[in-house]
């Protein structure tokens, strides 16, 4: 079986590529086709674990669910989890390859490109359609010679490209024209049409602009997608948090604070709380953001020691301790749980930060970051979980764990 392919690229990050790719996967699945999502290289702190214990991006996990197929590592052969502005943990074929500077990573381009080709070849031999997602913009002229995720992938897959542009932020027409102008001629020919995403307002007022755009770039506008605010699908990365500081619902009785850590990971864990009608979620980066919250969550982090330093510098460490002393409920998730302890040690430099930092000392535990990364699916049975689930007994739940830290009690 030789799969047909289609690729979704964008004029920038956060224009809606992941959602549109997800939608196409579900549409084709609804038509009865065997569909696989694919993204050659993803940069995200939101990851997921396959049934075989391999780590891939959460976005491809969602797309596989939309396509109604099992998630496998070939759907995202390269995952980058940034530690800082210059270094990232590089995950290849679901396993940690190491921590690399950008220059060191690009030096391995041919090897990485080989892994991309192998993954794509496997998917194209086993599925009827492969729906491919790009990353950022294909028109970054400083990166085009090192590209493996946009037009290079399109060339390997011989995929027609749909270019997605976000009209909500303004500058959409210039973004489309500029992108097309900066593409190499052979790459420009791969673009078959444009999707205008996140449109608010009256469609008739947009029509003159669409006609001018089509004439300018010699491509048809395939569709205009309205701005939809209630899509309950995980966002790919924390760039979306820049505009998401507070969810205000007048009828809400509970305000839950979530610390907006610089290296926050898997923040989508809290989306379900934000969708509850009686709950507001406040993403807090300053002490004043936590005034009046009824409970606090310290989320996971890809650079826990550096994010602990962030708490110290902003005074959030003192505020959290005050809240604990006042019996405000506090939940620490993964790195957030580690911050609640007495100390965090990273003697092997696995998270690319400090080798030691003192924690909040709210819990009598200490954490060591080890060389081996734990990645596995897990299951548990809830048995009479207090008043919250008083009517539920022996509820089986499934999930996954992914961490490099080992946390132990100080008192044994």
PyMOL commands that set and color helices and strands:
alter all, ss='L'
color gray80, all
select helices_A, chain A and resi 17-30+58-67+73-76+102-107+109-126+144-146+151-157+172-182+185-188+203-217+238-243+267-274+287-290+304-314+316-325+335-339+386-389
alter helices_A, ss='H'
color red, helices_A
select strands_A, chain A and resi 4-10+35-38+41-43+47-49+55-57+78-82+87-92+95-101+129-133+160-166+191-199+220-226+254-259+264-265+279-284+295-298+300-301+329-332+343-345+356-358+365-383+393-409
alter strands_A, ss='S'
color yellow, strands_A
deselect
rebuild
show_as cartoon
